[in-house]
Amino acid sequence: MGGVQPEFRKLGVAKALADAQADWAKKYGYSSITFKTRNQHKAMLVFALKNVFNIIGFKEREHIDVHRILVRKSLKS
C-alpha cells in the first residue's frame, strides 16, 4: 500500500493509487493484496473496509494504538 500526504487526502488520490496497485498486481499474476495497519490509523482501516478488504488477522502489541490489523483483498473477479 501507499500513503497520501495529509493535504491531498479526501481528493480520491488514495483510491486512484490503490486501483493502480491492484491493476499492477493483477497484471503480474498476484491473486490478492495484503497489508497491515496500526490501530491508531483508523482512516486507513476505514479505507480498507470501504474498498473490499477483509480483516484477516490481528497482532497485539505493547500498547493498543500500535496493535496491528491485517487486511486482504482478493484480485480475482
MMTF fields as JSON, N, C-alpha, C and O atoms, coordinates in Angstrom:
{
  "mmtfVersion": "1.0.0",
  "mmtfProducer": "UNKNOWN",
  "numBonds": 307,
  "numAtoms": 308,
  "numGroups": 77,
  "numChains": 1,
  "numModels": 1,
  "chainsPerModel": [1],
  "groupsPerChain": [77],
  "chainIdList": ["A"],
  "bondAtomList": [4, 2, 8, 6, 12, 10, 16, 14, 20, 18, 24, 22, 28, 26, 32, 30, 36, 34, 40, 38, 44, 42, 48, 46, 52, 50, 56, 54, 60, 58, 64, 62, 68, 66, 72, 70, 76, 74, 80, 78, 84, 82, 88, 86, 92, 90, 96, 94, 100, 98, 104, 102, 108, 106, 112, 110, 116, 114, 120, 118, 124, 122, 128, 126, 132, 130, 136, 134, 140, 138, 144, 142, 148, 146, 152, 150, 156, 154, 160, 158, 164, 162, 168, 166, 172, 170, 176, 174, 180, 178, 184, 182, 188, 186, 192, 190, 196, 194, 200, 198, 204, 202, 208, 206, 212, 210, 216, 214, 220, 218, 224, 222, 228, 226, 232, 230, 236, 234, 240, 238, 244, 242, 248, 246, 252, 250, 256, 254, 260, 258, 264, 262, 268, 266, 272, 270, 276, 274, 280, 278, 284, 282, 288, 286, 292, 290, 296, 294, 300, 298, 304, 302],
  "bondOrderList": [1, 1, 1, 1, 1, 1, 1, 1, 1, 1, 1, 1, 1, 1, 1, 1, 1, 1, 1, 1, 1, 1, 1, 1, 1, 1, 1, 1, 1, 1, 1, 1, 1, 1, 1, 1, 1, 1, 1, 1, 1, 1, 1, 1, 1, 1, 1, 1, 1, 1, 1, 1, 1, 1, 1, 1, 1, 1, 1, 1, 1, 1, 1, 1, 1, 1, 1, 1, 1, 1, 1, 1, 1, 1, 1, 1],
  "groupList": [{"groupName": "MET", "atomNameList": ["N", "CA", "C", "O"], "elementList": ["N", "C", "C", "O"], "formalChargeList": [0, 0, 0, 0], "bondAtomList": [1, 0, 2, 1, 3, 2], "bondOrderList": [1, 1, 2], "singleLetterCode": "M", "chemCompType": "L-PEPTIDE LINKING"}, {"groupName": "GLY", "atomNameList": ["N", "CA", "C", "O"], "elementList": ["N", "C", "C", "O"], "formalChargeList": [0, 0, 0, 0], "bondAtomList": [1, 0, 2, 1, 3, 2], "bondOrderList": [1, 1, 2], "singleLetterCode": "G", "chemCompType": "PEPTIDE LINKING"}, {"groupName": "VAL", "atomNameList": ["N", "CA", "C", "O"], "elementList": ["N", "C", "C", "O"], "formalChargeList": [0, 0, 0, 0], "bondAtomList": [1, 0, 2, 1, 3, 2], "bondOrderList": [1, 1, 2], "singleLetterCode": "V", "chemCompType": "L-PEPTIDE LINKING"}, {"groupName": "GLN", "atomNameList": ["N", "CA", "C", "O"], "elementList": ["N", "C", "C", "O"], "formalChargeList": [0, 0, 0, 0], "bondAtomList": [1, 0, 2, 1, 3, 2], "bondOrderList": [1, 1, 2], "singleLetterCode": "Q", "chemCompType": "L-PEPTIDE LINKING"}, {"groupName": "PRO", "atomNameList": ["N", "CA", "C", "O"], "elementList": ["N", "C", "C", "O"], "formalChargeList": [0, 0, 0, 0], "bondAtomList": [1, 0, 2, 1, 3, 2], "bondOrderList": [1, 1, 2], "singleLetterCode": "P", "chemCompType": "L-PEPTIDE LINKING"}, {"groupName": "GLU", "atomNameList": ["N", "CA", "C", "O"], "elementList": ["N", "C", "C", "O"], "formalChargeList": [0, 0, 0, 0], "bondAtomList": [1, 0, 2, 1, 3, 2], "bondOrderList": [1, 1, 2], "singleLetterCode": "E", "chemCompType": "L-PEPTIDE LINKING"}, {"groupName": "PHE", "atomNameList": ["N", "CA", "C", "O"], "elementList": ["N", "C", "C", "O"], "formalChargeList": [0, 0, 0, 0], "bondAtomList": [1, 0, 2, 1, 3, 2], "bondOrderList": [1, 1, 2], "singleLetterCode": "F", "chemCompType": "L-PEPTIDE LINKING"}, {"groupName": "ARG", "atomNameList": ["N", "CA", "C", "O"], "elementList": ["N", "C", "C", "O"], "formalChargeList": [0, 0, 0, 0], "bondAtomList": [1, 0, 2, 1, 3, 2], "bondOrderList": [1, 1, 2], "singleLetterCode": "R", "chemCompType": "L-PEPTIDE LINKING"}, {"groupName": "LYS", "atomNameList": ["N", "CA", "C", "O"], "elementList": ["N", "C", "C", "O"], "formalChargeList": [0, 0, 0, 0], "bondAtomList": [1, 0, 2, 1, 3, 2], "bondOrderList": [1, 1, 2], "singleLetterCode": "K", "chemCompType": "L-PEPTIDE LINKING"}, {"groupName": "LEU", "atomNameList": ["N", "CA", "C", "O"], "elementList": ["N", "C", "C", "O"], "formalChargeList": [0, 0, 0, 0], "bondAtomList": [1, 0, 2, 1, 3, 2], "bondOrderList": [1, 1, 2], "singleLetterCode": "L", "chemCompType": "L-PEPTIDE LINKING"}, {"groupName": "ALA", "atomNameList": ["N", "CA", "C", "O"], "elementList": ["N", "C", "C", "O"], "formalChargeList": [0, 0, 0, 0], "bondAtomList": [1, 0, 2, 1, 3, 2], "bondOrderList": [1, 1, 2], "singleLetterCode": "A", "chemCompType": "L-PEPTIDE LINKING"}, {"groupName": "ASP", "atomNameList": ["N", "CA", "C", "O"], "elementList": ["N", "C", "C", "O"], "formalChargeList": [0, 0, 0, 0], "bondAtomList": [1, 0, 2, 1, 3, 2], "bondOrderList": [1, 1, 2], "singleLetterCode": "D", "chemCompType": "L-PEPTIDE LINKING"}, {"groupName": "TRP", "atomNameList": ["N", "CA", "C", "O"], "elementList": ["N", "C", "C", "O"], "formalChargeList": [0, 0, 0, 0], "bondAtomList": [1, 0, 2, 1, 3, 2], "bondOrderList": [1, 1, 2], "singleLetterCode": "W", "chemCompType": "L-PEPTIDE LINKING"}, {"groupName": "TYR", "atomNameList": ["N", "CA", "C", "O"], "elementList": ["N", "C", "C", "O"], "formalChargeList": [0, 0, 0, 0], "bondAtomList": [1, 0, 2, 1, 3, 2], "bondOrderList": [1, 1, 2], "singleLetterCode": "Y", "chemCompType": "L-PEPTIDE LINKING"}, {"groupName": "SER", "atomNameList": ["N", "CA", "C", "O"], "elementList": ["N", "C", "C", "O"], "formalChargeList": [0, 0, 0, 0], "bondAtomList": [1, 0, 2, 1, 3, 2], "bondOrderList": [1, 1, 2], "singleLetterCode": "S", "chemCompType": "L-PEPTIDE LINKING"}, {"groupName": "ILE", "atomNameList": ["N", "CA", "C", "O"], "elementList": ["N", "C", "C", "O"], "formalChargeList": [0, 0, 0, 0], "bondAtomList": [1, 0, 2, 1, 3, 2], "bondOrderList": [1, 1, 2], "singleLetterCode": "I", "chemCompType": "L-PEPTIDE LINKING"}, {"groupName": "THR", "atomNameList": ["N", "CA", "C", "O"], "elementList": ["N", "C", "C", "O"], "formalChargeList": [0, 0, 0, 0], "bondAtomList": [1, 0, 2, 1, 3, 2], "bondOrderList": [1, 1, 2], "singleLetterCode": "T", "chemCompType": "L-PEPTIDE LINKING"}, {"groupName": "ASN", "atomNameList": ["N", "CA", "C", "O"], "elementList": ["N", "C", "C", "O"], "formalChargeList": [0, 0, 0, 0], "bondAtomList": [1, 0, 2, 1, 3, 2], "bondOrderList": [1, 1, 2], "singleLetterCode": "N", "chemCompType": "L-PEPTIDE LINKING"}, {"groupName": "HIS", "atomNameList": ["N", "CA", "C", "O"], "elementList": ["N", "C", "C", "O"], "formalChargeList": [0, 0, 0, 0], "bondAtomList": [1, 0, 2, 1, 3, 2], "bondOrderList": [1, 1, 2], "singleLetterCode": "H", "chemCompType": "L-PEPTIDE LINKING"}],
  "groupTypeList": [0, 1, 1, 2, 3, 4, 5, 6, 7, 8, 9, 1, 2, 10, 8, 10, 9, 10, 11, 10, 3, 10, 11, 12, 10, 8, 8, 13, 1, 13, 14, 14, 15, 16, 6, 8, 16, 7, 17, 3, 18, 8, 10, 0, 9, 2, 6, 10, 9, 8, 17, 2, 6, 17, 15, 15, 1, 6, 8, 5, 7, 5, 18, 15, 11, 2, 18, 7, 15, 9, 2, 7, 8, 14, 9, 8, 14],
  "groupIdList": [1, 2, 3, 4, 5, 6, 7, 8, 9, 10, 11, 12, 13, 14, 15, 16, 17, 18, 19, 20, 21, 22, 23, 24, 25, 26, 27, 28, 29, 30, 31, 32, 33, 34, 35, 36, 37, 38, 39, 40, 41, 42, 43, 44, 45, 46, 47, 48, 49, 50, 51, 52, 53, 54, 55, 56, 57, 58, 59, 60, 61, 62, 63, 64, 65, 66, 67, 68, 69, 70, 71, 72, 73, 74, 75, 76, 77],
  "secStructList": [7, 7, 7, 7, 7, 4, 4, 4, 6, 6, 6, 6, 2, 2, 2, 2, 2, 2, 2, 2, 2, 2, 2, 2, 2, 2, 2, 6, 6, 7, 7, 3, 3, 3, 3, 3, 3, 3, 6, 6, 7, 2, 2, 2, 2, 2, 2, 2, 2, 2, 6, 6, 7, 3, 3, 3, 3, 3, 3, 7, 7, 1, 1, 4, 4, 4, 7, 3, 3, 3, 3, 3, 3, 3, 7, 7, 7],
  "xCoordList": [0.847, 0.0, 0.882, 2.05, 0.302, 0.992, 0.37, -0.573, 0.9, 0.378, 0.118, 0.655, -0.703, -1.056, -0.793, -1.229, -0.094, 0.18, -1.141, -2.102, -1.195, -2.451, -3.144, -4.372, -2.386, -3.015, -3.688, -4.432, -3.433, -4.034, -5.072, -5.559, -5.408, -6.402, -7.817, -8.066, -8.721, -10.133, -10.311, -11.29, -9.337, -9.419, -9.447, -9.386, -9.539, -9.561, -8.184, -8.073, -7.14, -5.776, -5.53, -4.984, -5.923, -5.697, -6.422, -5.867, -7.628, -8.394, -7.712, -7.593, -7.269, -6.581, -5.282, -4.958, -4.547, -3.307, -3.591, -2.912, -4.578, -4.931, -5.393, -5.04, -6.171, -6.627, -5.446, -5.392, -4.504, -3.317, -2.474, -1.94, -2.359, -1.603, -2.282, -1.61, -3.593, -4.336, -4.189, -4.01, -4.264, -4.091, -2.703, -2.564, -1.683, -0.313, -0.202, 0.364, -0.74, -0.654, -1.361, -0.837, -2.543, -3.264, -2.434, -2.323, -1.856, -1.049, 0.092, 0.447, 0.658, 1.802, 1.416, 2.27, 0.141, -0.31, -0.598, -0.766, -0.659, -0.992, -2.491, -3.294, -2.855, -4.273, -4.892, -6.111, -4.052, -4.579, -3.555, -2.379, -4.037, -3.181, -3.434, -4.582, -2.364, -2.452, -1.617, -0.513, -2.133, -1.322, -1.731, -2.778, -0.892, -1.234, -1.195, -0.431, -2.03, -2.073, -2.101, -2.336, -1.867, -1.904, -3.258, -3.939, -3.626, -4.906, -5.059, -6.174, -3.97, -4.027, -4.397, -4.787, -4.284, -4.591, -6.008, -6.201, -6.971, -8.379, -8.815, -9.56, -8.357, -8.76, -8.298, -8.997, -7.138, -6.629, -7.487, -7.766, -7.898, -8.759, -10.119, -10.64, -10.689, -11.965, -11.82, -12.683, -10.716, -10.449, -10.411, -11.015, -9.702, -9.585, -10.962, -11.285, -11.753, -13.069, -13.985, -14.748, -13.916, -14.737, -14.302, -15.072, -13.059, -12.511, -12.345, -11.413, -13.253, -13.434, -12.265, -12.072, -11.508, -10.511, -11.222, -12.163, -10.773, -11.317, -10.26, -9.077, -10.674, -9.751, -9.415, -10.309, -8.117, -7.696, -6.85, -6.522, -6.494, -5.676, -5.466, -5.795, -4.907, -4.69, -3.442, -3.302, -2.538, -1.334, -1.277, -1.096, -1.434, -1.416, 0.007, 0.962, 0.135, 1.424, 1.343, 0.336, 2.412, 2.53, 1.523, 1.169, 1.07, 0.099, -1.012, -0.75, -2.23, -3.391, -3.267, -3.738, -2.645, -2.514, -1.653, -1.816, -0.748, 0.154, -0.178, 0.594, -1.323, -1.785, -1.865, -2.229, -1.525, -1.565, -2.851, -3.305, -3.426, -4.619, -4.234, -3.805, -4.388, -4.042, -5.297, -6.329, -5.194, -6.34, -5.904, -4.743, -6.867, -6.559, -7.744, -8.908, -7.383, -8.384, -8.057, -6.921, -9.055, -8.88, -8.891, -9.656, -8.043, -7.98, -8.662, -8.671, -9.232, -9.926, -11.329, -12.029, -11.718, -13.034, -14.138, -15.303],
  "yCoordList": [-1.177, 0.0, 1.227, 1.19, 2.282, 3.559, 4.491, 4.136, 5.654, 6.659, 7.957, 8.19, 8.79, 10.075, 11.167, 11.066, 12.186, 13.314, 13.931, 13.988, 14.39, 14.918, 15.974, 15.987, 16.846, 17.92, 17.411, 18.153, 16.147, 15.579, 14.508, 13.834, 14.35, 13.35, 13.845, 15.048, 12.906, 13.172, 13.8, 14.499, 13.536, 14.017, 12.86, 13.076, 11.63, 10.473, 9.928, 8.98, 10.515, 10.087, 8.662, 7.836, 8.371, 7.035, 5.97, 4.898, 6.243, 5.287, 5.059, 3.921, 6.128, 6.001, 5.214, 4.375, 5.477, 4.757, 3.277, 2.413, 2.982, 1.594, 0.858, -0.305, 1.515, 0.894, 0.602, -0.459, 1.54, 1.337, 0.178, -0.619, 0.093, -1.008, -2.35, -3.334, -2.388, -3.623, -4.023, -5.201, -3.061, -3.351, -3.926, -4.895, -3.334, -3.817, -5.246, -6.115, -5.486, -6.813, -7.86, -8.957, -7.533, -8.468, -8.781, -9.937, -7.743, -7.895, -8.882, -9.638, -8.873, -9.736, -11.019, -11.687, -11.358, -12.66, -12.814, -13.939, -11.733, -11.839, -12.07, -11.562, -12.839, -13.144, -12.308, -12.3, -11.61, -10.776, -9.723, -9.796, -8.751, -7.736, -7.793, -7.784, -7.852, -7.897, -6.773, -6.508, -6.113, -5.134, -5.088, -5.607, -4.461, -4.284, -2.804, -2.032, -2.441, -1.075, -1.12, -2.17, -0.005, 0.065, 0.577, 1.306, 0.193, 0.593, 2.116, 2.625, 2.834, 4.296, 4.92, 6.087, 4.175, 4.701, 4.297, 3.515, 4.836, 4.474, 4.756, 3.971, 5.866, 6.224, 5.167, 4.886, 4.591, 3.552, 2.294, 1.651, 1.949, 0.784, 1.012, 0.116, 2.185, 2.52, 2.463, 1.929, 3.021, 2.976, 1.528, 1.195, 0.679, -0.727, -1.396, -2.086, -1.198, -1.83, -1.32, -2.096, -0.044, 0.525, 0.028, 0.081, -0.458, -0.895, -2.413, -2.918, -3.125, -4.568, -5.39, -6.541, -4.821, -5.596, -6.25, -5.685, -7.425, -8.138, -8.225, -8.394, -8.114, -8.294, -9.775, -10.617, -10.092, -11.491, -11.816, -12.979, -10.806, -11.09, -9.867, -8.737, -10.147, -9.115, -9.493, -10.639, -8.547, -8.804, -7.81, -6.607, -8.342, -7.493, -7.021, -7.788, -5.764, -5.175, -4.605, -4.758, -3.949, -3.463, -2.362, -2.2, -1.621, -0.545, -0.648, -0.972, -0.377, -0.547, 0.234, -0.234, 1.41, 2.21, 1.546, 1.824, 0.68, 0.056, -1.41, -2.099, -1.887, -3.218, -3.215, -2.205, -4.339, -4.445, -5.125, -6.088, -4.614, -5.199, -5.579, -4.727, -6.847, -7.333, -7.433, -7.937, -6.943, -6.96, -7.507, -7.39, -8.106, -8.681, -8.452, -8.469, -8.237, -8.067, -9.062, -9.135, -9.816, -10.734, -9.945, -8.994, -10.348, -9.689, -10.511, -10.131, -11.638, -12.485, -11.943, -11.579, -11.895, -11.349, -12.346, -12.035],
  "zCoordList": [0.0, 0.0, 0.0, 0.39, -0.437, -0.453, 0.559, 1.266, 0.611, 1.526, 0.786, -0.297, 1.379, 0.777, 1.815, 2.962, 1.408, 2.296, 2.767, 2.0, 4.015, 4.568, 3.706, 3.621, 3.075, 2.29, 1.012, 0.369, 0.637, -0.567, -0.26, -1.168, 1.004, 1.388, 1.07, 0.995, 0.887, 0.575, -0.807, -1.067, -1.688, -3.065, -4.065, -5.276, -3.55, -4.429, -4.781, -5.559, -4.221, -4.527, -4.023, -4.754, -2.797, -2.227, -3.046, -3.29, -3.465, -4.269, -5.614, -6.068, -6.246, -7.539, -7.381, -8.222, -6.319, -6.056, -5.799, -6.354, -4.973, -4.666, -5.921, -6.117, -6.769, -8.017, -8.943, -9.565, -9.035, -9.874, -9.334, -10.105, -8.021, -7.423, -7.705, -8.016, -7.598, -7.867, -9.334, -9.64, -10.23, -11.658, -11.927, -12.674, -11.323, -11.487, -10.959, -11.623, -9.766, -9.15, -10.013, -10.201, -10.538, -11.416, -12.658, -13.067, -13.252, -14.464, -14.249, -15.154, -13.061, -12.769, -12.038, -11.454, -12.071, -11.617, -10.134, -9.661, -9.395, -7.971, -7.813, -8.595, -6.795, -6.583, -5.461, -5.287, -4.705, -3.618, -3.212, -3.568, -2.463, -1.847, -0.354, 0.092, 0.412, 1.864, 2.438, 1.962, 3.454, 4.163, 5.622, 6.01, 6.416, 7.82, 8.145, 7.565, 9.073, 9.557, 11.076, 11.674, 11.673, 13.136, 13.593, 12.874, 14.77, 15.342, 15.361, 15.241, 15.508, 15.565, 14.217, 14.17, 13.14, 11.804, 11.391, 10.46, 12.087, 11.858, 10.421, 9.835, 9.854, 8.491, 7.488, 6.515, 7.72, 6.819, 6.917, 5.905, 8.107, 8.292, 7.63, 6.966, 7.803, 7.167, 5.643, 4.947, 5.136, 3.69, 3.199, 2.179, 3.928, 3.536, 3.491, 2.524, 4.51, 4.561, 3.449, 2.873, 3.149, 2.076, 0.7, -0.258, 0.609, -0.67, -0.74, -1.366, -0.094, -0.205, 0.374, -0.017, 1.277, 2.015, 3.194, 3.752, 3.565, 4.717, 5.806, 5.512, 7.039, 8.161, 8.244, 8.325, 8.222, 8.261, 9.485, 9.718, 10.266, 11.434, 12.298, 11.937, 13.444, 14.444, 15.225, 15.651, 15.418, 16.199, 17.352, 17.16, 18.529, 19.72, 19.991, 19.869, 20.355, 20.703, 22.111, 22.802, 22.521, 23.901, 24.251, 25.419, 23.269, 23.511, 22.47, 21.312, 22.869, 21.986, 20.675, 19.638, 20.702, 19.477, 18.412, 17.224, 18.819, 17.844, 17.551, 16.884, 18.047, 17.63, 16.103, 15.501, 15.478, 14.016, 13.576, 14.194, 12.508, 11.9, 10.464, 9.687, 10.124, 8.8, 7.948, 8.392, 6.713, 5.803, 4.441, 4.047, 3.735, 2.417, 1.484, 1.884, 0.214, -0.847, -1.955, -2.425, -2.361, -3.48, -4.783, -4.94, -5.704, -7.012, -8.092, -9.263, -7.69, -8.666, -8.894, -7.949, -10.129, -10.473, -10.27, -10.516]
}
